[in-house]
Amino acid sequence: MSGHGGEPPTSIRVLLADDQALVRGALAALLSLEKDLTVVAEVGRGDEVVPEALRCAPDVALLDVEMPGMDGIAATAALRAALPTCRVLVVTTFGRPGYLRRAMEAGASGFVVKDTPARQLADAVRRVHAGLRVVDPTLAAETLATGVSPLTERETEVLRTARGGGTVADLAGALHLSEGTVRNHLSAAIGKTGARNRADAIRVAEQNGWLLGE
């Protein structure tokens, strides 16, 4: 993690959280070109967000979704609880409808994808800081079309565990369930996702952002 000093008195203080150092560095460099934005901290893990935010008091936090320690959506909720004055803009490679819905439920003020042009990203930071909501329009439309996850909590857990492969017996052992129960949950998940098989159900659920780890 690192801090950046010497910001103008009226600048918007920004915290960056992304587990990819190159991406984090690029975002920091792009945002630092803006006269009214100052990157005050950079972290590479989700569980470092709140401690660092409490230390440097950012106005806006840009959080990646998939990070070690704690995912960006859980980090959003934790940050909003610990430092309500800090607004959150989720910036992710994975423009999945389920992620957007959960990010907003967690208290994020914005959700954009990483290939957003630098000028638009800087403007998104300003808009979020001003109390506005900023959402990638394509993703917003997809979210409305997709709706909430049709999977139950247990079906989600079974599919999430099945991503690592293994037999039904393996899954049953890992989840402390009977093999019959696991088969039933897999069958229900396959049906609800309109998939052909287990692997296809996992693919559909992942594309819609329904399997993000709790």
Rosetta blueprint (number, residue, H / E / L):
1 M L
2 S E
3 G L
4 H L
5 G L
6 G L
7 E L
8 P L
9 P L
10 T L
11 S L
12 I E
13 R E
14 V E
15 L E
16 L E
17 A E
18 D L
19 D L
20 Q L
21 A H
22 L H
23 V H
24 R H
25 G H
26 A H
27 L H
28 A H
29 A H
30 L H
31 L H
32 S H
33 L L
34 E L
35 K L
36 D L
37 L E
38 T E
39 V E
40 V E
41 A E
42 E E
43 V E
44 G L
45 R L
46 G H
47 D H
48 E H
49 V H
50 V H
51 P H
52 E H
53 A H
54 L H
55 R H
56 C H
57 A L
58 P L
59 D L
60 V E
61 A E
62 L E
63 L E
64 D L
65 V L
66 E L
67 M L
68 P L
69 G L
70 M L
71 D L
72 G H
73 I H
74 A H
75 A H
76 T H
77 A H
78 A H
79 L H
80 R H
81 A H
82 A H
83 L L
84 P L
85 T L
86 C L
87 R E
88 V E
89 L E
90 V E
91 V E
92 T E
93 T L
94 F L
95 G L
96 R L
97 P H
98 G H
99 Y H
100 L H
101 R H
102 R H
103 A H
104 M H
105 E H
106 A H
107 G L
108 A L
109 S L
110 G E
111 F E
112 V E
113 V E
114 K L
115 D L
116 T L
117 P L
118 A H
119 R H
120 Q H
121 L H
122 A H
123 D H
124 A H
125 V H
126 R H
127 R H
128 V H
129 H H
130 A L
131 G L
132 L L
133 R L
134 V E
135 V E
136 D L
137 P H
138 T H
139 L H
140 A H
141 A H
142 E H
143 T H
144 L H
145 A H
146 T H
147 G L
148 V L
149 S L
150 P L
151 L L
152 T L
153 E H
154 R H
155 E H
156 T H
157 E H
158 V H
159 L H
160 R H
161 T H
162 A H
163 R L
164 G L
165 G L
166 G L
167 T L
168 V H
169 A H
170 D H
171 L H
172 A H
173 G H
174 A H
175 L H
176 H L
177 L L
178 S L
179 E H
180 G H
181 T H
182 V H
183 R H
184 N H
185 H H
186 L H
187 S H
188 A H
189 A H
190 I H
191 G H
192 K H
193 T H
194 G L
195 A L
196 R L
197 N L
198 R H
199 A H
200 D H
201 A H
202 I H
203 R H
204 V H
205 A H
206 E H
207 Q H
208 N L
209 G L
210 W L
211 L L
212 L L
213 G L
214 E L
